[in-house]
Amino acid sequence: MKTMQDRAADALAVRHDLPSPCISLCRMRESDGLCEGCWRTLDEIVCWSQMDDAQKREVWAKLAQRAAGGNA
């Protein structure tokens, strides 16, 4: 299974129609409010379908930072 950083790099290489980070493991952590499966916040999950590619790219970049231990 690919790491979140690998998945983010793959997604950021896509020009259009960025894929969703969802891996169908939907469980929000109380400690930081992130989904255990995709590392998104609830707001990022809810807004995903309305985001344009630039906004999705920003979320993917944040996911890579979160996976690396940064607080994005």
Helices and strands as residue ranges (DSSP letters): H 4-12, H 42-47, G 48-50, H 53-67
